[in-house]
Each structure stands twice: as structure tokens, then as C-alpha cells.
């Protein structure tokens, strides 16, 4: 009799389904965050996002146990991931507070496509890469106009996002005896340490405002728990270059969310961009992974308990 239950569903679901879940919440979270800017400064929103996500992970995965089990190399990876998460979130919110979200998303994509190019070793994959770049360019209509400081934060966020993909992929596959989700939980705990000095002052007003506090928790769950968990489940099952190329779907997902949630109807050019992005995903073929990579299973993803 085949296994049943949530774990069986997770183990048999195609990797792209996890990516779609990540992509949807990747833009739902910022939609909530933009509404919060009327009540909190950007660094306050970033701090609330990380704190609330860290609390959820602490209750679910007990990340201090993971930190105790890691070797020196694993701890270095987790600490680096935590620092990148804190800096990336801070730069992202400082950017979208000054520059249109579409421009920030387009800039964010630029270094990611380089990661895809590094893994695209066939003519078919290179064609997919060209289609993805063209689609994103048409869809986002990059306009580098606006506040220079906002653009600086946008480019910093882009570089940090590329670093996040590299470190998250390493967390998903290379931490010895620790699942990717447990590694992510530990990294989020470390991120709290880095973000607190930056955001505690700007987040303080939320303590006396239950609506703002609840919205900040919602941002954390939608932006840092659901998508990052989906990222780990996807990265454990696909090559980094494949994941980086699929990031090209993010502007397309944003367009769909804009239609459904914000009633922002796309122009014919934007629809053409979505078509090019979808074509790029259809063209792409993942390189065959090594046998060691194939052996990753969901058994590591069970809840880790502290030694007593």
C-alpha cells in the first residue's frame, strides 16, 4: 500500500509546484508590506517580517537544536544565510519605499539570470535564457528613473538575492544531517540578531497598535515562512540553474496578482512578455543531477528534537 498523508504528498509533488507557491507569496507579502508603510518605516516592516517568521520557525523547528548539531562549516553557512536574509529584507523594503516595485523586481532579476547562464550548457537552455531575458525586459519595462538612493538599495537587494539563492541551495543540499527547512529556521534565528539593531526603533510603534502588529506578522508569514519553505522544498529537488531560470516567472506571477488583487490590466506588450517567460520555462531542460544529489529525501525534514 503506497504511503499516505501530508509527507507522502510533499514527497511526490513535482518541484515546480513548490516554486509556484513561493512565487505567489513572494508578491502577496510585499503587497501587505506596502500597506504598512503608512504606519511604519521600511526598516520597521523588515524587522517585523523577520521577527515574526523567526517566531514561527522557533515554535515549529526549534532551530537552536539545529545550531547545536551543525559542524563548523554548517554554522558558517547558516550565519552567512542569516546575515544575507537580514540585509536583503532591509534593502528590499528601503528600495520599494522609493522606487516602483516593477523596477525593483527587474533589477532584482539581473544577477539571478547570470546564475542561470552559468548552468545553461546546451543550445536549448541558452535559447530559454534568451527568451527569459526578453520576456522580463518587455514585461517590466525597466526605467532607471527615480531616487538614486532607492536605486542603490535596489541593486544591493539584487546582489543579495543572488547570494540568497546560492546559500539557500547549499542549505537545502549540503548541511550534514540537517534538513533544508531546519537550516532555514536556524538562519532566520540568526537574521533576528542582525536586523534588530537596524529595525527595533522603527518597529516600536507596532507594539501599541494591534492592527499594525497583526499586519506585520502576516507579512512575515506570507513573505518569509511560506515562500522560503517552498524554496527549500524546490531547491532540494532541482538544479540551482533551473531554479534561477524559474525566477523569471516572478514578474509573470506579479502580473496575475495585479489583475486579480489590484485590477491592474496588462497591456498587449506585457502579455507578450508573459508569453516569452512561459516559453523560456517550456524550453528549459534540467541537466541530469549527480547520483549524490538525487539521494536527498524528505526523511530529513522531520522535526528535529533536542537531545535530552
C-alpha positions as CSV (number, residue, x, y, z in Angstrom):
1,X,0.0,0.0,0.0
2,X,1.5,3.4,-1.0
3,X,2.3,5.9,1.8
4,X,-0.4,8.5,2.5
5,X,-0.6,11.7,4.5
6,X,1.0,15.2,4.2
7,X,4.6,13.8,3.9
8,X,3.7,11.5,1.1
9,X,2.1,14.4,-0.8
10,X,5.2,16.5,-0.3
11,X,7.5,13.8,-1.4
12,X,5.6,13.1,-4.6
13,X,4.7,16.7,-5.7
14,X,6.6,18.0,-8.7
15,X,9.4,20.5,-7.8
16,X,7.7,23.3,-9.8
17,X,4.6,23.2,-7.6
18,X,6.8,24.4,-4.7
19,X,8.2,27.2,-6.8
20,X,4.7,28.4,-7.8
21,X,3.8,28.5,-4.1
22,X,6.9,30.5,-3.4
23,X,6.3,32.9,-6.3
24,X,2.7,33.7,-5.4
25,X,3.6,34.6,-1.8
26,X,6.7,36.4,-2.9
27,X,4.4,39.1,-4.2
28,X,1.5,38.8,-1.8
29,X,3.9,39.6,1.1
30,X,5.1,42.9,-0.4
31,X,1.5,43.9,-1.2
32,X,0.8,43.7,2.5
33,X,4.1,45.5,3.3
34,X,3.3,48.4,1.1
35,X,0.1,49.0,3.1
36,X,2.1,49.0,6.3
37,X,4.4,51.9,5.1
38,X,1.7,54.3,6.1
39,X,2.1,53.1,9.7
40,X,5.8,52.0,9.9
41,X,9.1,53.0,8.3
42,X,10.6,50.4,5.9
43,X,13.2,49.1,8.4
44,X,10.4,48.6,10.9
45,X,8.5,46.5,8.5
46,X,11.6,44.5,7.6
47,X,12.2,43.8,11.3
48,X,8.6,42.7,12.0
49,X,8.8,40.4,9.0
50,X,11.9,38.7,10.2
51,X,10.9,38.5,13.9
52,X,7.5,37.0,13.1
53,X,9.0,34.5,10.7
54,X,11.7,33.6,13.3
55,X,9.0,33.0,15.9
56,X,7.0,30.7,13.7
57,X,10.2,28.7,12.8
58,X,11.2,28.6,16.5
59,X,7.8,27.1,17.5
60,X,7.9,24.7,14.6
61,X,11.5,23.6,14.2
62,X,13.4,24.5,17.4
63,X,16.4,26.0,15.4
64,X,18.7,26.2,18.5
65,X,18.8,22.4,18.3
66,X,19.9,22.6,14.7
67,X,22.7,25.1,15.5
68,X,24.0,22.8,18.3
69,X,24.2,19.8,15.8
70,X,25.9,21.6,13.0
71,X,29.6,21.3,12.3
72,X,31.8,24.4,11.8
73,X,31.2,24.6,8.1
74,X,27.5,24.2,8.6
75,X,27.4,27.0,11.2
76,X,29.3,29.3,8.8
77,X,26.7,28.6,6.1
78,X,23.8,29.3,8.4
79,X,25.4,32.5,9.8
80,X,26.1,33.8,6.3
81,X,22.5,32.9,5.3
82,X,21.1,34.8,8.3
83,X,23.2,37.9,7.5
84,X,22.1,37.8,3.9
85,X,18.4,37.4,4.8
86,X,18.6,40.4,7.2
87,X,20.4,42.7,4.7
88,X,18.3,41.6,1.7
89,X,15.0,42.3,3.5
90,X,16.2,45.7,4.7
91,X,17.4,46.7,1.2
92,X,14.3,45.4,-0.4
93,X,11.9,47.5,1.7
94,X,14.1,50.6,1.6
95,X,14.1,50.2,-2.2
96,X,10.3,49.7,-2.8
97,X,9.7,52.7,-0.5
98,X,11.5,54.9,-3.0
99,X,11.3,53.1,-6.4
100,X,8.4,51.5,-8.2
101,X,8.1,47.8,-7.4
102,X,8.3,46.8,-11.0
103,X,11.7,48.5,-11.4
104,X,13.0,46.8,-8.2
105,X,11.8,43.4,-9.5
106,X,13.5,43.9,-12.8
107,X,16.8,44.9,-11.2
108,X,16.5,42.0,-8.8
109,X,16.3,39.6,-11.7
110,X,19.6,40.8,-13.4
111,X,22.2,38.8,-11.3
112,X,19.8,35.9,-11.0
113,X,19.8,35.3,-14.7
114,X,23.6,35.1,-14.6
115,X,23.3,32.1,-12.2
116,X,21.0,30.5,-14.8
117,X,23.5,31.2,-17.6
118,X,26.3,29.5,-15.6
119,X,24.3,26.3,-15.7
120,X,22.9,26.6,-19.2
121,X,25.3,24.4,-21.2
122,X,23.0,23.4,-24.1
123,X,21.7,25.3,-27.1
124,X,18.1,24.7,-25.9
125,X,18.8,26.1,-22.4
126,X,20.6,29.1,-23.9
127,X,17.5,29.8,-26.1
128,X,15.4,29.5,-23.0
129,X,17.7,32.0,-21.3
130,X,17.4,34.5,-24.1
131,X,13.6,34.1,-24.1
132,X,13.5,34.7,-20.3
133,X,15.6,37.9,-20.6
134,X,13.5,39.2,-23.4
135,X,10.3,38.4,-21.6
136,X,11.4,40.1,-18.3
137,X,12.6,43.1,-20.2
138,X,9.3,43.5,-22.1
139,X,7.2,42.7,-19.0
140,X,8.8,45.0,-16.5
141,X,9.8,47.9,-18.9
142,X,12.8,48.8,-16.9
143,X,13.1,52.5,-16.2
144,X,16.1,53.6,-14.2
145,X,14.5,56.8,-13.2
146,X,13.8,57.8,-9.6
147,X,15.6,58.5,-6.4
148,X,19.3,57.5,-6.7
149,X,19.4,56.1,-3.1
150,X,16.4,53.9,-3.9
151,X,18.2,52.5,-7.0
152,X,21.3,51.9,-4.9
153,X,19.2,49.9,-2.4
154,X,17.5,48.0,-5.4
155,X,20.9,47.0,-6.8
156,X,22.1,45.9,-3.4
157,X,19.0,43.9,-2.9
158,X,19.6,42.2,-6.3
159,X,23.1,41.1,-5.4
160,X,21.9,39.8,-2.0
161,X,19.1,37.9,-3.7
162,X,21.6,36.1,-5.9
163,X,23.6,35.3,-2.8
164,X,20.5,34.1,-1.1
165,X,19.8,31.6,-3.9
166,X,23.4,30.3,-3.7
167,X,23.3,29.9,0.1
168,X,19.8,28.6,0.2
169,X,20.7,25.9,-2.4
170,X,23.7,25.0,-0.2
171,X,21.5,24.8,2.9
172,X,19.0,22.6,1.0
173,X,21.6,20.1,-0.1
174,X,24.8,20.2,1.8
175,X,24.2,20.6,5.6
176,X,25.2,17.3,7.1
177,X,22.4,15.6,9.0
178,X,20.2,18.6,8.8
179,X,17.2,19.3,6.5
180,X,17.0,22.4,4.4
181,X,14.0,23.6,6.4
182,X,15.8,23.2,9.7
183,X,18.8,25.1,8.2
184,X,16.5,27.9,7.1
185,X,14.9,28.1,10.6
186,X,18.4,28.5,12.1
187,X,19.3,31.1,9.5
188,X,16.1,33.1,10.3
189,X,17.1,33.0,14.0
190,X,20.5,34.4,13.1
191,X,18.8,37.0,10.9
192,X,17.0,38.3,14.0
193,X,20.3,39.2,15.6
194,X,21.4,41.2,12.5
195,X,18.1,43.0,11.9
196,X,17.4,44.0,15.5
197,X,19.9,46.9,15.7
198,X,18.6,48.3,12.4
199,X,14.9,48.0,12.9
200,X,14.0,47.9,16.6
201,X,13.4,51.7,16.8
202,X,11.3,51.9,13.7
203,X,9.2,48.8,14.7
204,X,8.5,50.1,18.2
205,X,5.2,51.8,17.3
206,X,3.7,48.5,16.3
207,X,3.7,47.4,20.0
208,X,0.9,49.8,20.8
209,X,-1.0,49.2,17.6
210,X,-2.6,45.7,17.4
211,X,-3.6,46.2,13.7
212,X,-0.1,47.1,12.7
213,X,1.3,44.2,14.7
214,X,-1.0,41.7,13.2
215,X,-0.3,43.0,9.7
216,X,3.4,42.7,10.4
217,X,3.0,39.1,11.5
218,X,1.0,38.5,8.3
219,X,3.9,39.9,6.2
220,X,6.4,37.7,8.0
221,X,4.3,34.5,7.3
222,X,3.5,35.4,3.7
223,X,6.9,36.7,2.8
224,X,9.4,34.7,4.9
225,X,7.8,31.5,6.1
226,X,5.7,30.1,3.2
227,X,7.9,31.2,0.2
228,X,11.2,30.2,1.9
229,X,9.9,26.8,2.9
230,X,8.7,26.3,-0.6
231,X,12.1,27.4,-1.9
232,X,13.8,24.7,0.3
233,X,11.5,22.0,-1.0
234,X,12.1,23.1,-4.6
235,X,15.8,23.6,-4.3
236,X,16.3,20.1,-2.8
237,X,14.8,18.6,-6.0
238,X,16.2,20.8,-8.8
239,X,19.5,22.2,-10.0
240,X,20.4,25.8,-9.0
241,X,20.5,26.9,-12.6
242,X,16.9,25.6,-13.1
243,X,15.7,27.4,-10.0
244,X,17.4,30.6,-11.1
245,X,15.7,30.5,-14.5
246,X,12.3,29.8,-13.0
247,X,12.7,33.1,-11.0
248,X,11.9,34.7,-14.4
249,X,8.3,33.6,-13.6
250,X,8.1,36.1,-10.8
251,X,7.1,39.1,-13.0
252,X,4.5,37.0,-14.7
253,X,3.1,36.0,-11.3
254,X,3.1,39.6,-10.3
255,X,1.1,40.5,-13.4
256,X,-1.5,37.8,-12.5
257,X,-1.7,39.1,-8.9
258,X,-2.1,42.6,-10.2
259,X,-5.1,41.6,-12.3
260,X,-6.8,39.6,-9.5
261,X,-6.0,41.7,-6.5
262,X,-5.3,45.2,-7.8
263,X,-7.3,45.2,-11.1
264,X,-4.2,46.3,-13.0
265,X,-4.9,45.0,-16.5
266,X,-1.8,44.3,-18.6
267,X,-1.1,45.9,-21.9
268,X,-0.5,43.8,-25.1
269,X,3.3,44.3,-24.6
270,X,3.1,43.0,-21.0
271,X,1.1,39.9,-22.2
272,X,3.8,39.3,-24.8
273,X,6.4,39.4,-22.0
274,X,4.4,36.9,-20.0
275,X,4.3,34.7,-23.1
276,X,8.1,34.9,-23.6
277,X,8.7,34.0,-19.9
278,X,6.4,31.0,-20.2
279,X,8.2,29.9,-23.4
280,X,11.5,30.1,-21.6
281,X,10.3,27.7,-18.9
282,X,8.9,25.3,-21.5
283,X,12.2,25.3,-23.5
284,X,14.4,24.7,-20.5
285,X,15.6,21.2,-19.7
286,X,17.3,20.5,-16.4
287,X,20.8,18.9,-16.5
288,X,20.9,15.5,-15.1
289,X,22.0,15.7,-11.4
290,X,24.7,13.7,-9.8
291,X,23.7,10.5,-8.0
292,X,24.6,12.1,-4.7
293,X,22.1,14.9,-5.3
294,X,19.3,12.5,-6.3
295,X,19.5,10.7,-2.9
296,X,18.1,13.7,-1.0
297,X,14.8,12.5,0.6
298,X,12.1,14.1,2.7
299,X,13.1,11.9,5.7
300,X,15.5,14.6,6.9
301,X,12.6,17.1,7.0
302,X,11.1,15.6,10.1
303,X,11.1,17.7,13.2
304,X,14.5,17.7,14.9
305,X,14.3,17.2,18.7
306,X,16.9,18.4,21.2
307,X,19.0,15.8,22.9
308,X,18.0,15.3,26.5
